[in-house]
Amino acid sequence: ADLGFFDREPREIDGAEVVPRALAVRLFQEKLSFDEPDVVLLRVTARRGERTVGYEMIDLYDPRTGLSAMMRTTGFPIAEIAYMLGAGEITARGVLPQEECVPHQEFIARLVSHGLKLERTVSE
């Protein structure tokens, strides 16, 4: 359900005009901003039969760009998938698991080009 927290139309509350979206943004900035740089750890392990493939990524706040690790590890993948869709590199349509429709080697190469470091391990 749409609760209206991000509506752009002003509402009158106790005699004051409030834009829900502006209020939500301000509260998120105040309540979800931290003085400490963040770290993201991602670990994925997949098994099929005797073979195990794993990926690990550790990402840190980037002081050069001012991007948090969470911004980098969520924003870069979304941007690359959007680009791949627009460029026709992903042709599947509908609600599909990413692992079934995104060309994974190209996707990972693009993440690496943004400075995300993924380590792959394989054991048999």
Backbone as a printed PyTorch tensor [residue, N CA C, xyz], in Angstrom:
tensor([[[  0.8340,  -1.1800,   0.0000],
         [  0.0000,   0.0000,   0.0000],
         [  0.8780,   1.2430,   0.0000]],

        [[  0.4650,   2.2370,  -0.7370],
         [  1.1760,   3.5130,  -0.7830],
         [  0.7430,   4.3260,   0.4290]],

        [[  1.6670,   4.5890,   1.3210],
         [  1.3570,   5.3240,   2.5450],
         [  1.5020,   6.8270,   2.3850]],

        [[  2.0340,   7.2730,   1.2510],
         [  2.1190,   8.6980,   0.9850],
         [  3.3460,   9.4030,   1.5260]],

        [[  4.3020,   8.6640,   2.0670],
         [  5.4890,   9.2960,   2.6340],
         [  6.3190,  10.0520,   1.5980]],

        [[  6.1770,   9.6840,   0.3320],
         [  6.9940,  10.3150,  -0.7070],
         [  6.1630,  11.1510,  -1.6760]],

        [[  4.9340,  11.4800,  -1.2660],
         [  4.0960,  12.3560,  -2.0870],
         [  4.7330,  13.7360,  -2.1760]],

        [[  4.5690,  14.3570,  -3.3260],
         [  5.1260,  15.6970,  -3.5410],
         [  4.0980,  16.8030,  -3.2710]],

        [[  2.8490,  16.4190,  -3.1160],
         [  1.7940,  17.4010,  -2.8660],
         [  1.7840,  17.7870,  -1.3900]],

        [[  1.7790,  19.0920,  -1.0970],
         [  1.7630,  19.5400,   0.3020],
         [  0.4730,  19.1090,   1.0110]],

        [[  0.5940,  18.8780,   2.2960],
         [ -0.5440,  18.5750,   3.1490],
         [ -0.5220,  19.5850,   4.2980]],

        [[ -1.6920,  19.9230,   4.7680],
         [ -1.7510,  20.8240,   5.9180],
         [ -1.8110,  19.9860,   7.1830]],

        [[ -0.8610,  20.2330,   8.0640],
         [ -0.8020,  19.5180,   9.3350],
         [ -0.6580,  20.5540,  10.4420]],

        [[ -1.6580,  20.6130,  11.3130],
         [ -1.6460,  21.5790,  12.4260],
         [ -1.3620,  22.9990,  11.9490]],

        [[ -1.9580,  23.3750,  10.8210],
         [ -1.8250,  24.7310,  10.3110],
         [ -0.5620,  25.0070,   9.5100]],

        [[  0.2790,  24.0080,   9.3330],
         [  1.5190,  24.1980,   8.5620],
         [  1.4720,  23.3360,   7.3070]],

        [[  1.9870,  23.8830,   6.2050],
         [  2.0770,  23.1190,   4.9580],
         [  3.3210,  22.2350,   5.0160]],

        [[  3.1220,  20.9470,   4.7930],
         [  4.2270,  19.9850,   4.8320],
         [  4.1920,  19.1550,   3.5570]],

        [[  5.3460,  19.0360,   2.8990],
         [  5.4750,  18.1530,   1.7400],
         [  6.0180,  16.8270,   2.2780]],

        [[  5.2160,  15.7480,   2.2220],
         [  5.6440,  14.4820,   2.8080],
         [  7.0270,  14.0170,   2.3350]],

        [[  7.3020,  14.1530,   1.0480],
         [  8.5940,  13.7080,   0.5180],
         [  9.7430,  14.4890,   1.1550]],

        [[  9.6020,  15.8000,   1.2600],
         [ 10.6540,  16.6330,   1.8520],
         [ 10.8780,  16.2600,   3.3170]],

        [[  9.7880,  16.0020,   4.0300],
         [  9.9060,  15.5990,   5.4290],
         [ 10.6120,  14.2480,   5.5400]],

        [[ 10.2240,  13.2900,   4.7020],
         [ 10.8470,  11.9650,   4.7330],
         [ 12.3440,  12.0580,   4.4480]],

        [[ 12.7090,  12.8360,   3.4310],
         [ 14.1310,  12.9950,   3.0960],
         [ 14.8880,  13.5930,   4.2730]],

        [[ 14.3360,  14.6340,   4.8820],
         [ 15.0030,  15.2830,   6.0150],
         [ 15.1830,  14.3060,   7.1740]],

        [[ 14.1410,  13.5380,   7.4830],
         [ 14.2340,  12.5810,   8.5860],
         [ 15.2470,  11.4840,   8.2830]],

        [[ 15.2610,  10.9870,   7.0420],
         [ 16.2500,   9.9670,   6.6740],
         [ 17.6620,  10.5170,   6.8280]],

        [[ 17.8800,  11.7440,   6.3830],
         [ 19.2150,  12.3420,   6.5050],
         [ 19.6260,  12.4880,   7.9660]],

        [[ 18.6910,  12.9010,   8.7950],
         [ 19.0050,  13.0960,  10.2130],
         [ 19.1840,  11.7760,  10.9550]],

        [[ 18.3160,  10.8170,  10.6620],
         [ 18.3010,   9.5850,  11.4480],
         [ 19.1760,   8.4710,  10.8700]],

        [[ 19.4490,   8.5220,   9.5780],
         [ 20.2020,   7.4390,   8.9450],
         [ 21.5860,   7.8680,   8.4750]],

        [[ 22.0340,   9.0250,   8.8810],
         [ 23.3810,   9.4740,   8.5430],
         [ 24.2910,   9.1840,   9.7280]],

        [[ 25.4150,   8.5800,   9.4190],
         [ 26.3410,   8.1990,  10.4730],
         [ 27.6860,   8.8630,  10.2300]],

        [[ 28.3750,   9.1770,  11.2960],
         [ 29.6780,   9.8160,  11.1890],
         [ 30.7740,   8.8230,  10.8140]],

        [[ 30.5380,   7.5550,  11.0360],
         [ 31.5410,   6.5310,  10.7620],
         [ 31.4050,   6.0240,   9.3290]],

        [[ 32.5230,   5.8160,   8.6400],
         [ 32.4500,   5.1910,   7.3110],
         [ 31.8920,   3.7720,   7.4400]],

        [[ 31.1520,   3.3350,   6.4300],
         [ 30.5440,   2.0130,   6.4970],
         [ 31.3710,   0.9790,   5.7410]],

        [[ 31.0000,  -0.2770,   5.9480],
         [ 31.6250,  -1.4190,   5.2880],
         [ 30.5110,  -2.3510,   4.8500]],

        [[ 30.6450,  -2.9270,   3.6590],
         [ 29.7000,  -3.9390,   3.1850],
         [ 30.4730,  -5.2280,   2.9470]],

        [[ 29.9690,  -6.3170,   3.4930],
         [ 30.5310,  -7.6400,   3.2530],
         [ 29.4690,  -8.4720,   2.5610]],

        [[ 29.8260,  -9.0240,   1.4100],
         [ 28.9090,  -9.8870,   0.6600],
         [ 29.5810, -11.2350,   0.4900]],

        [[ 28.8690, -12.2840,   0.8150],
         [ 29.4020, -13.6310,   0.6280],
         [ 28.2760, -14.4950,   0.0710]],

        [[ 28.5320, -15.0970,  -1.0800],
         [ 27.5600, -15.9700,  -1.7350],
         [ 28.2340, -17.3070,  -1.9900]],

        [[ 27.5570, -18.3840,  -1.6400],
         [ 28.0700, -19.7250,  -1.8890],
         [ 26.9740, -20.5320,  -2.5610]],

        [[ 27.3430, -21.1990,  -3.6590],
         [ 26.3850, -22.0430,  -4.3800],
         [ 26.9970, -23.4250,  -4.5560]],

        [[ 26.1810, -24.4420,  -4.3650],
         [ 26.6490, -25.8220,  -4.5090],
         [ 25.7800, -26.5580,  -5.5200]],

        [[ 26.4550, -27.3310,  -6.3480],
         [ 25.7600, -28.2510,  -7.2480],
         [ 26.5880, -29.5250,  -7.2580]],

        [[ 26.0070, -30.5790,  -6.7190],
         [ 26.7600, -31.8240,  -6.6000],
         [ 27.9620, -31.6180,  -5.6950]],

        [[ 29.1280, -31.9650,  -6.2080],
         [ 30.3630, -31.8210,  -5.4410],
         [ 31.0380, -30.4650,  -5.6420]],

        [[ 30.5490, -29.6590,  -6.5620],
         [ 31.1940, -28.3870,  -6.9010],
         [ 30.5910, -27.2410,  -6.0810]],

        [[ 31.4610, -26.4210,  -5.5310],
         [ 31.0490, -25.2430,  -4.7750],
         [ 31.7120, -24.0150,  -5.3870]],

        [[ 30.9110, -23.0140,  -5.6770],
         [ 31.4190, -21.7460,  -6.1990],
         [ 31.0430, -20.6630,  -5.1960]],

        [[ 32.0090, -19.8230,  -4.8840],
         [ 31.7510, -18.7480,  -3.9350],
         [ 32.2400, -17.4130,  -4.4510]],

        [[ 31.5630, -16.3700,  -4.0320],
         [ 31.9910, -15.0000,  -4.3150],
         [ 32.0410, -14.2590,  -2.9880]],

        [[ 33.0590, -13.4330,  -2.8420],
         [ 33.1460, -12.5880,  -1.6580],
         [ 33.5400, -11.1850,  -2.0920]],

        [[ 32.9120, -10.2170,  -1.4660],
         [ 33.2310,  -8.8230,  -1.7510],
         [ 33.2280,  -8.0590,  -0.4300]],

        [[ 34.2640,  -7.2840,  -0.2310],
         [ 34.3170,  -6.3560,   0.8940],
         [ 34.4800,  -4.9740,   0.2850]],

        [[ 33.5710,  -4.0730,   0.6000],
         [ 33.6450,  -2.7270,   0.0460],
         [ 33.6030,  -1.7170,   1.1820]],

        [[ 34.3260,  -0.6270,   0.9890],
         [ 34.4580,   0.4090,   2.0040],
         [ 33.9710,   1.7530,   1.4780]],

        [[ 33.6680,   2.6430,   2.3810],
         [ 33.3670,   4.0310,   2.0450],
         [ 34.4980,   4.5690,   1.1770]],

        [[ 34.1530,   5.3260,   0.1260],
         [ 35.1550,   5.9110,  -0.7710],
         [ 35.2730,   7.4050,  -0.4750]],

        [[ 36.3310,   7.8260,   0.2170],
         [ 36.4580,   9.2430,   0.5660],
         [ 36.6660,  10.1380,  -0.6570]],

        [[ 37.1750,   9.5750,  -1.7530],
         [ 37.4030,  10.3700,  -2.9630],
         [ 36.0810,  10.8300,  -3.5710]],

        [[ 35.0880,   9.9260,  -3.6050],
         [ 33.7950,  10.2560,  -4.2130],
         [ 32.7400,  10.6480,  -3.1820]],

        [[ 32.9870,  10.2990,  -1.9120],
         [ 31.9930,  10.5540,  -0.8750],
         [ 30.8770,   9.5280,  -0.8620]],

        [[ 31.0410,   8.4410,  -1.6200],
         [ 30.0080,   7.4040,  -1.6720],
         [ 30.2470,   6.3670,  -0.5820]],

        [[ 29.1830,   6.0590,   0.1530],
         [ 29.2770,   5.0140,   1.1690],
         [ 29.3910,   3.6580,   0.4850]],

        [[ 29.8390,   2.6730,   1.2390],
         [ 29.9210,   1.3180,   0.7000],
         [ 28.5260,   0.8310,   0.2920]],

        [[ 27.5120,   1.1750,   1.0710],
         [ 26.1470,   0.7570,   0.7360],
         [ 25.6720,   1.4250,  -0.5450]],

        [[ 26.0060,   2.6990,  -0.7340],
         [ 25.6430,   3.3800,  -1.9860],
         [ 26.3080,   2.6900,  -3.1770]],

        [[ 27.5880,   2.3780,  -3.0210],
         [ 28.3550,   1.7710,  -4.1140],
         [ 27.8190,   0.3760,  -4.4600]],

        [[ 27.5530,  -0.4360,  -3.4290],
         [ 27.1750,  -1.8280,  -3.6790],
         [ 25.7080,  -2.0060,  -4.0430]],

        [[ 24.9030,  -0.9730,  -3.8720],
         [ 23.5190,  -1.0430,  -4.3520],
         [ 23.3450,  -0.2360,  -5.6320]],

        [[ 23.9470,   0.9350,  -5.6930],
         [ 23.7700,   1.8190,  -6.8480],
         [ 24.4450,   1.3370,  -8.1160]],

        [[ 25.7040,   0.8760,  -8.0120],
         [ 26.4210,   0.4400,  -9.2110],
         [ 25.7330,  -0.7490,  -9.8940]],

        [[ 25.3410,  -1.7970,  -9.1570],
         [ 24.6430,  -2.9040,  -9.8290],
         [ 23.3270,  -2.4750, -10.4860]],

        [[ 22.5550,  -1.6480,  -9.8100],
         [ 21.2870,  -1.1860, -10.3880],
         [ 21.5400,  -0.3870, -11.6560]],

        [[ 22.5230,   0.5080, -11.6120],
         [ 22.8400,   1.3310, -12.7820],
         [ 23.2990,   0.4680, -13.9530]],

        [[ 24.1110,  -0.5280, -13.6810],
         [ 24.6090,  -1.3870, -14.7610],
         [ 23.4930,  -2.2350, -15.3640]],

        [[ 22.6090,  -2.7560, -14.5420],
         [ 21.4950,  -3.5420, -15.0820],
         [ 20.5670,  -2.6480, -15.8960]],

        [[ 20.3110,  -1.4380, -15.4260],
         [ 19.4900,  -0.5010, -16.2010],
         [ 20.1490,  -0.2010, -17.5440]],

        [[ 21.4610,   0.0030, -17.5320],
         [ 22.1840,   0.2550, -18.7850],
         [ 22.0700,  -0.9490, -19.7230]],

        [[ 22.2650,  -2.1470, -19.1830],
         [ 22.2030,  -3.3630, -20.0000],
         [ 20.8060,  -3.5600, -20.5880]],

        [[ 19.7740,  -3.2290, -19.8260],
         [ 18.4070,  -3.3040, -20.3530],
         [ 18.2220,  -2.3150, -21.4950]],

        [[ 18.6520,  -1.0710, -21.2800],
         [ 18.5050,  -0.0320, -22.2950],
         [ 19.2920,  -0.3230, -23.5550]],

        [[ 20.4490,  -0.9610, -23.4030],
         [ 21.3060,  -1.2780, -24.5490],
         [ 20.8860,  -2.5670, -25.2520]],

        [[ 19.8590,  -3.2320, -24.7210],
         [ 19.3960,  -4.4780, -25.3300],
         [ 20.2650,  -5.6780, -25.0070]],

        [[ 21.1550,  -5.5430, -24.0310],
         [ 22.0170,  -6.6580, -23.6360],
         [ 21.2670,  -7.6630, -22.7650]],

        [[ 20.1890,  -7.2170, -22.1510],
         [ 19.2800,  -8.1040, -21.4200],
         [ 17.9630,  -8.0520, -22.1730]],

        [[ 17.5430,  -9.1890, -22.7000],
         [ 16.3290,  -9.2090, -23.5220],
         [ 15.1430,  -9.8480, -22.8110]],

        [[ 15.3990, -10.5710, -21.7320],
         [ 14.3090, -11.2180, -20.9990],
         [ 13.4050, -10.1520, -20.3830]],

        [[ 12.1260, -10.4470, -20.3090],
         [ 11.1570,  -9.5120, -19.7390],
         [ 10.3530, -10.2100, -18.6490]],

        [[  9.8520,  -9.4150, -17.7320],
         [  9.0380,  -9.9570, -16.6550],
         [  9.8050,  -9.9710, -15.3460]],

        [[  9.2070, -10.5650, -14.3520],
         [  9.8440, -10.6880, -13.0460],
         [ 10.6430, -11.9820, -13.0590]],

        [[ 11.9530, -11.8300, -13.1470],
         [ 12.8390, -12.9840, -13.2800],
         [ 13.9990, -12.8700, -12.3020]],

        [[ 14.5150, -14.0070, -11.8620],
         [ 15.7190, -13.9430, -11.0270],
         [ 16.8890, -13.3950, -11.8440]],

        [[ 17.6380, -12.5100, -11.2400],
         [ 18.7740, -11.8860, -11.9200],
         [ 19.7420, -12.9320, -12.4650]],

        [[ 19.9620, -14.0000, -11.7170],
         [ 20.9270, -15.0130, -12.1450],
         [ 20.4940, -15.7450, -13.4110]],

        [[ 19.2250, -15.6270, -13.7930],
         [ 18.7400, -16.2870, -15.0050],
         [ 18.7600, -15.3860, -16.2330]],

        [[ 18.7920, -14.0750, -16.0620],
         [ 18.6420, -13.2110, -17.2340],
         [ 19.7670, -12.1990, -17.4410]],

        [[ 20.6170, -11.9990, -16.4580],
         [ 21.7140, -11.0330, -16.5960],
         [ 22.9770, -11.7850, -17.0020]],

        [[ 23.6300, -11.3590, -18.0950],
         [ 24.9020, -11.9910, -18.4870],
         [ 25.9340, -11.7720, -17.3690]],

        [[ 26.1590, -12.8120, -16.5710],
         [ 26.8750, -12.6270, -15.3100],
         [ 28.3390, -12.2190, -15.4630]],

        [[ 29.0490, -12.7450, -16.4450],
         [ 30.4630, -12.3660, -16.5740],
         [ 30.6050, -10.8910, -16.9560]],

        [[ 29.7690, -10.4280, -17.8710],
         [ 29.7980,  -9.0190, -18.2650],
         [ 29.3810,  -8.1300, -17.0900]],

        [[ 28.3670,  -8.5650, -16.3650],
         [ 27.8860,  -7.8140, -15.2050],
         [ 28.9920,  -7.6600, -14.1570]],

        [[ 29.6640,  -8.7500, -13.8490],
         [ 30.7430,  -8.7070, -12.8580],
         [ 31.8820,  -7.8230, -13.3520]],

        [[ 32.2160,  -7.9220, -14.6380],
         [ 33.2740,  -7.0700, -15.1990],
         [ 32.9200,  -5.5940, -15.0400]],

        [[ 31.6610,  -5.2630, -15.2180],
         [ 31.2330,  -3.8680, -15.0720],
         [ 31.3180,  -3.4100, -13.6180]],

        [[ 30.9850,  -4.2930, -12.6870],
         [ 31.1120,  -3.9360, -11.2720],
         [ 32.5760,  -3.6990, -10.9120]],

        [[ 33.4510,  -4.5490, -11.4270],
         [ 34.8840,  -4.3880, -11.1840],
         [ 35.3730,  -3.0560, -11.7530]],

        [[ 34.8170,  -2.6420, -12.9030],
         [ 35.2310,  -1.3660, -13.5050],
         [ 34.8660,  -0.1720, -12.6150]],

        [[ 33.9090,  -0.3690, -11.7120],
         [ 33.5330,   0.6820, -10.7560],
         [ 34.3710,   0.6120,  -9.4790]],

        [[ 35.2830,  -0.3420,  -9.4260],
         [ 36.1390,  -0.4680,  -8.2510],
         [ 35.6360,  -1.4480,  -7.2130]],

        [[ 34.5470,  -2.1580,  -7.5100],
         [ 34.0920,  -3.1990,  -6.5930],
         [ 34.9690,  -4.4290,  -6.8310]],

        [[ 35.4830,  -4.9900,  -5.7700],
         [ 36.4090,  -6.1150,  -5.8870],
         [ 35.7030,  -7.3940,  -5.4630]],

        [[ 35.5300,  -8.2950,  -6.4120],
         [ 34.8930,  -9.5790,  -6.1420],
         [ 35.9390, -10.6780,  -6.2550]],

        [[ 35.9310, -11.5660,  -5.2800],
         [ 36.8410, -12.7020,  -5.3030],
         [ 36.0180, -13.9670,  -5.5070]],

        [[ 36.4100, -14.7650,  -6.4970],
         [ 35.6870, -16.0000,  -6.8250],
         [ 36.5220, -17.1940,  -6.3960]],

        [[ 35.8690, -18.1570,  -5.7680],
         [ 36.5330, -19.4050,  -5.4050],
         [ 35.7230, -20.5670,  -5.9450]],

        [[ 36.4150, -21.6170,  -6.3570],
         [ 35.7670, -22.8280,  -6.8590],
         [ 36.4400, -24.0170,  -6.1970]],

        [[ 35.6400, -24.9290,  -5.6840],
         [ 36.1920, -26.1740,  -5.1440],
         [ 35.3590, -27.3300,  -5.6660]],

        [[ 36.0410, -28.4180,  -5.9190],
         [ 35.3590, -29.5970,  -6.4840],
         [ 35.4990, -30.7660,  -5.5460]]])
